Amino acid sequence: MSTIVTRDKRLREIQFTLNGKRRTLRLGKVNKRAAEDAQRHVDNLIVWRATGRAIPAATADWLANLTDEIRRRAERTGLIDPIQKQDVPTLAKLIDRYIERRSDVTAETKRIYKLSRQRLLKHITGDRRIDTISAGDAEDAFQAMIGDGLADATARKTIAHAKQWFTYANRHGWIDANPFEGLASHVRENPSRYRFITRESMAKVLDACPDIDWKLIFALARYGGVRTPSETFALTWADIDWEQQRIRVRSPKTQRHDGHAERIIPLFPELAPLLQAAFDEAPEGSQHVVRWRDTSMNLRTQAHRIIRRAGLKTWPKTFQNLRSSRQTELAETFPIQCVCAWIGNSTEIARKHYLQVTDDHFARATAQAQRNAQQQVSASDCNEQHEKGGNPDCSDLQEVAADCGEKVGRGGIRTHDWQSQTDLQSVPLVHSGTRPTLRYAVVFYATPMPLQPL
C-alpha cells in the first residue's frame, strides 16, 4: 500500500495514497530497517482510516514515541489526527496556577513570582492562550522591559521565572516548546552597584535610627550578615545563646535545601550591646527580636529616609550591600569557609556577588609601596656613603633586617639571632681598591643566616 523512496544521503520518505490523494511522509535520514518499520505502521494506519479497525498495539506505541517533527508531518498528511489540547490556559491562569501549586517555596518567593508576573503581563496580555505565544513574542517582551528602564538583572530574573512557568506548561502538554528558552536569564554581576559601607557611615546611620528595631535591622545586616527582612524578622530571643556567644539564624530562603534551614553565627561584639538594649526594652513575654512580622513590607523607603537623615547618600541594593560589606570585612580576618558558613552563601557566590575591593585595600597597597621605595632609597644612600669612606648611620636597614628575621621566624623556620649594631661595626673591614669599605646585606639561605658583612 505504501512505498519507501530513498533520496540522496539516505534521506528516506514513505509515499502512499489516502482518500484518493498521493501523500508523502518524510522520515529524514534513517536506515533501511527503520524505514521499513515505519512503512509497516503507516500501512496499519491506512487500514485504520479506511475500515475503522483498532490500531495495533505496536503501531500505537510507535505513534506515542514519534518525535514532535515527524508527528506534525504525519498530521499534515491526514494519516493521524492532531492531538487535541484541551483547556490550554491563558498566560495569567498559567502563572497563577504555577504559583498556587508551588508548596515548596516560601511566601517571599511567591511574592517575587507575583512581581515578575506583573512585569511580564505588562507586555504580553494575560488573556492570551499560551500556545499562541512565540519566541518572537518572548524576545519582544524582554526588549520592552529593558526599554522601560528596568534593570538588566531584574529583566533577566523575570525571564528566568517565565522559563519556569512555560517549562511547567510543556510538561503538562499544553505547548510543544518553551518560547523563552533561548533568552538570556543568567543574572550577571554588576560591580557598579557595589558599595562598601564603612563603620563610620554605619555609626551615623545607627544614630539616625528612630528606635531600637531599626537599629537592629541595620546592625544585623551590616555586622551579622543577616538577610533582610526574612532572616531578621524570623529571629527570636530563643535563638540567641548569650552564654556561648552564638546566634542561630533561620533562613526561609534556603530552608528547602538539605542542611541549609539554619546556620550558627558568632554573637559579634558590634551586635551584643544592641541586642542587650533591645532585650531590656522588650515587653514581657515577647518572642521575636524585631517587632515586625510581614516580610513583604517595604523597608527600603524608610531605610533611605534614615540614611539621608544621617547625612549620607543612599546606596543601591540597600541591605545586600550591608551583607556584602560584612563578608568583605570578615574575609580579611577569618578563613573563607568560616565566613561563607556565617553569611550563608558559597565561595563562588561570595566571589561573584559579595566580596569587594575597598578604598582601604588601595590605601594599604600604596602605603606598602611607599615603604618599599623608602627602604630602597635608604639602602642606596648607605652603600654610597660606605663607598666614599664615610661612616653612615645604617640603623634603619638593620631594623629592616631584624624585622625580616622575625617574619621568617614566624613562618615556622628556625632562625639564628641577628647580630647587634655593635657586632656589625666590629667585624673586619673588606678592602676594595685602595681604601677599606664596609657594606651590609641581608642574605637569606634555605636555613636563614644572620646579617653578614660583604
C-alpha positions in Angstrom: 0.0 0.0 0.0 2.9 2.3 0.6 6.3 2.7 -1.0 9.7 3.6 0.5 11.6 6.1 -1.6 15.3 6.8 -0.9 16.8 10.2 -1.8 20.4 11.3 -1.6 22.4 10.6 1.6 19.9 8.1 2.9 17.1 10.6 3.1 14.0 8.4 3.1 10.3 9.0 2.7 7.1 6.9 2.5 4.7 7.6 -0.3 1.1 6.4 -0.1 -2.4 7.1 -1.2 -5.1 8.3 1.2 -8.6 9.3 0.3 -7.6 9.2 -3.4 -4.7 11.6 -2.9 -1.0 10.9 -3.1 0.7 11.6 0.2 4.4 11.7 1.3 5.7 11.2 4.8 9.3 12.4 5.0 11.3 10.4 7.6 14.6 12.2 7.2 18.0 10.5 7.4 17.2 7.0 8.7 18.5 3.5 7.9 16.6 1.0 5.8 15.4 -1.1 8.7 13.8 2.0 10.5 12.2 3.0 7.2 10.7 -0.5 6.8 9.4 -0.4 10.4 7.8 3.0 9.8 6.2 1.7 6.5 4.6 -1.2 8.3 2.9 1.2 10.8 1.9 3.6 8.0 0.1 0.7 6.3 -1.7 -0.2 9.6 -2.8 3.5 9.9 -4.1 3.5 6.3 -6.2 0.4 7.1 -7.5 2.1 10.3 -8.5 5.1 8.3 -10.3 3.0 5.6 -12.0 0.4 7.8 -12.1 1.9 11.3 -10.5 -1.2 12.8 -8.5 -0.8 16.0 -4.9 0.3 15.7 -2.5 -2.5 16.6 -0.7 -2.0 19.9 2.7 -1.9 18.2 1.5 0.9 16.0 0.0 2.8 18.9 3.4 2.5 20.7 5.2 3.8 17.6 2.9 6.8 17.4 3.5 7.6 21.1 7.2 7.7 20.6 7.3 9.8 17.4 9.3 13.0 17.6 7.3 16.2 17.5 8.5 17.0 14.0 7.6 13.5 12.5 4.2 13.6 14.2 3.5 17.1 12.8 4.4 15.7 9.3 2.1 12.7 9.8 -0.7 15.0 10.9 -0.3 17.2 7.8 -0.7 14.1 5.5 -4.0 13.3 7.2 -2.6 9.9 8.4 -3.4 10.8 12.1 -5.4 13.4 13.8 -3.7 16.3 15.6 -3.5 16.0 19.4 -6.4 17.9 20.9 -5.1 20.2 23.5 -8.0 20.7 25.8 -8.3 23.7 28.2 -5.0 25.3 27.2 -4.7 28.1 29.8 -4.1 31.7 29.3 -0.9 33.3 30.4 -2.4 34.8 33.6 -4.0 31.5 34.6 -0.8 29.5 33.9 1.2 31.8 36.2 -1.4 31.8 38.9 -1.7 28.0 38.8 2.1 27.6 39.0 2.4 29.9 42.0 -0.5 28.3 43.8 0.9 24.8 43.4 4.5 25.6 44.5 4.1 24.4 48.0 7.9 24.0 48.4 8.7 27.7 48.3 8.3 30.5 50.9 5.8 33.3 50.9 8.6 35.7 50.0 9.5 33.7 46.9 5.8 33.7 45.8 5.7 37.4 46.3 8.7 37.7 44.0 7.0 35.5 41.4 4.0 37.8 41.5 6.2 40.8 40.8 7.6 39.0 37.8 4.1 38.2 36.7 3.2 41.8 36.8 6.2 42.8 34.7 5.5 40.1 32.1 1.8 40.8 31.7 2.6 44.4 31.0 4.0 43.3 27.6 2.1 40.1 26.9 -1.6 40.3 27.7 -2.8 37.9 30.4 -5.8 36.6 28.5 -3.7 35.3 25.7 -3.5 31.5 25.3 0.0 30.3 26.0 0.2 28.1 22.9 -0.1 31.2 20.7 3.0 32.9 22.3 6.1 32.6 20.1 9.8 33.0 20.7 9.5 36.4 19.0 6.9 37.5 21.5 9.2 36.5 24.3 12.1 38.4 22.8 9.9 41.5 22.3 8.7 41.4 25.9 12.3 41.2 27.1 13.4 44.1 25.0 10.4 46.1 26.1 11.3 45.6 29.7 14.8 46.9 29.1 13.3 49.8 27.1 11.1 50.7 30.1 14.3 51.3 32.1 14.1 48.0 34.1 17.5 47.0 35.4 19.1 44.3 33.3 19.3 41.9 36.3 15.6 42.4 37.0 14.6 41.8 33.4 16.7 38.6 33.3 15.2 37.4 36.5 11.7 37.9 35.0 12.7 35.8 32.0 14.1 33.1 34.3 10.7 32.9 36.0 8.9 32.8 32.6 11.1 29.9 31.6 10.0 28.0 34.8 6.3 28.7 34.0 6.5 27.6 30.4 8.5 24.5 31.3 5.7 23.6 33.6 3.2 24.1 30.7 5.3 22.0 28.4 5.3 19.1 30.9 1.5 19.3 31.0 1.4 19.0 27.2 -0.1 22.5 26.7 2.8 23.6 24.5 5.4 21.9 22.3 8.3 24.2 23.0 9.3 26.9 25.6 9.3 30.3 23.8 11.5 31.8 26.4 14.2 29.1 26.2 16.6 30.9 24.0 16.7 34.1 26.0 19.4 35.1 28.5 18.3 34.8 32.1 21.5 34.4 34.0 21.9 37.4 36.3 25.3 39.0 35.6 27.4 40.5 38.3 27.3 44.3 38.2 30.3 45.9 40.2 29.0 49.4 39.5 26.2 48.7 42.1 28.6 47.5 44.8 29.1 49.8 47.8 31.3 49.1 50.8 29.5 50.7 53.8 32.2 51.8 56.3 31.9 51.5 60.1 31.9 55.3 60.3 29.0 55.6 57.9 27.1 52.8 59.8 27.6 54.7 63.1 25.9 57.7 61.6 23.0 55.6 60.3 22.5 53.9 63.7 22.5 57.3 65.4 19.8 58.4 62.9 17.5 55.4 63.5 14.2 56.3 65.3 14.1 53.2 67.5 15.9 50.1 68.6 14.1 48.0 65.9 15.6 50.0 63.1 19.0 49.9 64.7 18.8 46.1 64.8 17.6 45.9 61.2 20.7 47.8 60.0 23.1 46.3 62.5 22.1 42.7 61.9 22.7 43.1 58.2 25.9 45.1 58.5 27.6 43.3 61.4 25.8 39.9 61.4 25.5 39.4 57.6 21.8 38.5 58.2 19.4 38.6 55.2 16.8 41.4 55.5 13.9 41.1 56.1 13.4 37.3 56.0 16.1 36.2 58.5 15.9 39.4 60.6 12.1 39.0 61.2 12.4 35.3 61.9 15.0 35.9 64.7 13.7 35.1 68.2 15.2 35.6 71.7 15.5 31.8 72.0 17.9 31.9 69.0 20.4 33.9 71.0 22.8 31.9 73.2 24.2 34.6 75.5 26.4 32.1 77.3 28.1 30.6 74.2 28.1 33.9 72.4 26.3 32.5 69.3 23.2 33.2 67.3 21.0 30.7 65.4 19.8 32.2 62.1 16.9 30.5 60.5 16.8 31.0 56.7 13.5 30.8 54.9 15.3 31.4 51.6 17.4 28.2 51.8 15.3 26.0 54.1 14.2 23.7 51.3 17.8 22.7 50.7 19.1 19.9 53.0 21.3 21.2 55.8 20.6 24.9 55.0 17.5 25.6 57.0 19.6 27.4 59.6 23.1 28.4 60.5 25.1 29.5 63.5 26.9 32.8 63.6 29.0 34.4 66.4 27.4 36.9 68.6 29.7 39.6 67.2 30.8 42.4 69.7 29.2 45.0 67.4 25.8 43.3 67.9 25.9 42.4 71.6 25.1 45.9 73.1 22.3 46.5 70.7 20.7 43.1 71.3 21.1 43.6 75.1 19.4 47.0 74.8 16.5 45.5 72.7 16.1 42.7 75.2 15.9 45.1 78.1 13.2 47.2 76.3 11.2 44.2 75.0 7.8 43.7 76.6 7.3 40.8 78.9 6.7 37.5 77.1 7.8 38.8 73.6 9.5 36.2 71.4 10.8 38.0 68.4 13.8 40.3 68.4 12.2 42.7 65.9 8.5 43.5 66.3 7.6 43.3 62.6 6.5 40.0 61.0 5.4 40.8 57.5 8.4 40.2 55.2 6.6 41.8 52.3 6.6 45.2 53.9 8.6 47.9 52.2 11.7 48.5 54.3 13.7 50.3 51.7 11.7 53.6 51.6 12.1 54.1 55.3 15.7 52.9 55.3 16.6 55.5 52.7 15.0 58.2 54.8 17.1 57.2 57.7 20.3 57.1 55.6 19.6 60.6 54.3 18.8 61.8 57.8 22.3 60.6 58.7 23.7 63.0 56.1 24.7 60.2 53.7 23.8 59.4 50.1 21.6 56.3 49.7 23.3 53.3 48.0 21.9 50.7 45.7 20.9 47.2 46.9 20.4 48.7 50.4 20.6 45.6 52.6 22.6 43.3 50.3 25.5 45.8 50.2 25.4 45.7 54.1 25.8 41.9 54.0 28.5 42.3 51.2 30.4 44.8 53.4 30.4 42.4 56.3 31.6 39.4 54.3 34.4 41.5 52.7 35.4 42.7 56.2 35.3 39.2 57.8 37.3 37.7 54.9 40.2 39.9 55.9 40.5 38.0 59.2 38.9 34.6 59.0 39.2 31.6 56.6 36.7 31.9 53.7 34.9 28.6 54.7 34.1 30.2 58.1 33.0 33.4 56.5 30.7 31.7 54.0 29.2 29.5 56.7 28.4 32.6 58.8 27.0 34.6 55.9 25.1 31.7 54.4 26.4 31.5 50.8 29.1 29.6 48.8 32.6 30.7 48.0 31.6 31.0 44.3 28.6 33.3 45.1 30.8 35.3 47.5 33.4 35.8 44.8 30.8 36.9 42.2 28.4 39.0 44.2 29.7 39.8 47.7 33.5 40.3 48.1 34.6 43.8 47.2 37.7 45.8 46.6 37.6 48.7 49.1 39.4 52.0 49.4 41.3 50.6 52.4 42.8 48.0 50.1 44.1 50.7 47.8 45.4 52.7 50.8 47.3 49.8 52.3 48.7 48.8 48.9 50.0 52.3 48.2 51.4 52.7 51.7 53.3 49.4 51.3 54.7 50.6 48.0 55.9 53.9 49.6 57.6 52.0 52.4 59.4 49.7 49.9 60.6 52.7 47.9 61.9 54.4 51.0 63.8 51.3 52.1 65.4 51.1 48.6 66.5 54.7 48.8 67.9 54.2 52.3 69.9 51.2 51.2 71.3 53.0 48.2 72.4 56.0 50.3 74.0 53.8 52.9 76.1 51.9 50.3 77.1 55.2 48.6 78.4 56.6 51.8 80.4 53.5 52.5 82.0 53.7 49.1 83.0 57.3 49.8 84.7 56.2 53.0 82.1 57.6 55.4 80.5 56.1 58.4 76.8 56.4 57.8 74.0 55.5 60.2 72.5 52.3 58.8 70.4 51.5 61.8 67.2 51.8 59.6 68.4 49.0 57.4 69.4 46.9 60.4 65.9 47.3 61.8 64.5 46.1 58.4 66.8 43.1 58.5 65.7 42.3 62.1 62.1 42.6 61.1 62.7 40.3 58.2 64.3 37.8 60.5 61.3 38.0 62.8 58.9 37.4 60.0 60.8 34.4 58.7 60.8 33.1 62.2 57.0 33.5 62.4 56.8 31.5 59.2 57.8 28.3 61.1 61.6 28.3 60.1 64.2 28.3 62.7 66.4 31.4 62.6 69.7 32.5 64.2 69.9 35.5 66.5 70.7 38.6 64.5 73.9 40.4 65.4 73.6 43.7 67.2 74.8 47.0 65.6 78.0 46.9 67.8 78.9 43.5 66.5 78.4 44.6 62.9 80.6 47.6 63.4 83.4 45.5 64.9 83.8 42.9 62.1 86.8 43.0 59.9 86.7 45.5 57.0 86.7 44.4 53.4 89.2 46.3 51.2 88.0 47.4 47.8 90.7 49.1 45.7 92.9 51.5 47.8 90.5 52.2 50.7 88.5 50.0 53.1 84.7 49.9 52.8 82.1 48.2 54.9 78.9 47.1 53.3 75.9 45.3 54.8 73.4 43.0 53.1 70.6 40.7 54.3 71.4 37.2 52.9 68.7 34.5 53.0 69.6 30.8 52.8 67.5 27.7 52.9 68.3 27.9 56.6 68.3 31.6 57.5 71.7 33.0 58.5 72.5 36.2 60.4 73.3 39.5 58.9 76.7 39.2 57.2 79.4 41.8 56.1 80.4 41.9 52.5 
